[in-house]
Structures are given as structure tokens and as C-alpha cells.
Amino acid sequence: MSNYSLAVMVLSDAVNSPVIHFPGRQFPGVLVQGDSLKSMASLAAEIGTHLSVGDLEEARSAADDLAERLGSHVKLYENTLKAYGLTLPYPSAR
């Protein structure tokens, strides 16, 4: 593991998912906090568990929760890039 300083551009300092741009990268990224990352990974595993036992209602509920959490990160990312006049690294559905 390297231990060095690197200057990054912080485009949004949102508490749970700041948008940052690393030098040399074409597009900014989102820094997902460790606890948020773990909870989303747990939801994904929960979906699989519910599907494996045929509990579609609980799987759907967990999938909706995961989609909502991920969607909030995407919305923040898209709004931040738009505010800076930057293009998205993927086609926009809007």
C-alpha cells in the first residue's frame, strides 16, 4: 500500500458521497464511505439469499432499497457534473 499525498479536485463535498476528480483521469468519481459501501454489499447479498429460497417479496424489497441508495449516488454525481458543465461518462437517459 502506498502512502503519499495527491491533490484531487473536490467537485462536491456531500457527506456520504463526495464527487472527486483525480489527476490523469478523464471523469470524476464518487467516494462512497465504507459503511455505505458495506450496507449496499449486504443488501446485494440479502437479495441473493431471498432469491435462493424463493422469497420474491423480500428480494424485491431489498432490491428496491439498494436501487434507491445507488440512485442517490448517481443523482448527486450527475447533478454535480452538470453544475460544472462536464459530460457524463455514459449516455444520459434524460
VENHU-V778786 format. One record per residue. N is the residue number from 1. RES is the residue in one small letter. PSI is psi in whole degrees, -180 to 180 (NA if undefined). Layout:
n->(N	N)
res->(RES	RES)
psi->(PSI	PSI)
//
This chain:
n->(1	2	3	4	5	6	7	8	9	10	11	12	13	14	15	16	17	18	19	20	21	22	23	24	25	26	27	28	29	30	31	32	33	34	35	36	37	38	39	40	41	42	43	44	45	46	47	48	49	50	51	52	53	54	55	56	57	58	59	60	61	62	63	64	65	66	67	68	69	70	71	72	73	74	75	76	77	78	79	80	81	82	83	84	85	86	87	88	89	90	91	92	93	94)
res->(m	s	n	y	s	l	a	v	m	v	l	s	d	a	v	n	s	p	v	i	h	f	p	g	r	q	f	p	g	v	l	v	q	g	d	s	l	k	s	m	a	s	l	a	a	e	i	g	t	h	l	s	v	g	d	l	e	e	a	r	s	a	a	d	d	l	a	e	r	l	g	s	h	v	k	l	y	e	n	t	l	k	a	y	g	l	t	l	p	y	p	s	a	r)
psi->(132	150	96	164	145	129	122	156	122	113	-28	131	35	136	-49	-6	72	146	123	153	116	142	140	-10	142	-41	150	169	178	130	111	127	149	-42	-37	-41	-45	-42	-36	-39	-38	-40	-41	-43	-39	-41	-47	-41	-47	-40	-37	-24	6	17	82	-32	-45	-36	-43	-42	-46	-38	-40	-41	-46	-44	-39	-44	-47	-40	-36	-36	-43	-44	-44	-44	-50	-43	-38	-47	-40	-42	-30	1	27	149	153	152	12	160	140	136	-9	NA)
//
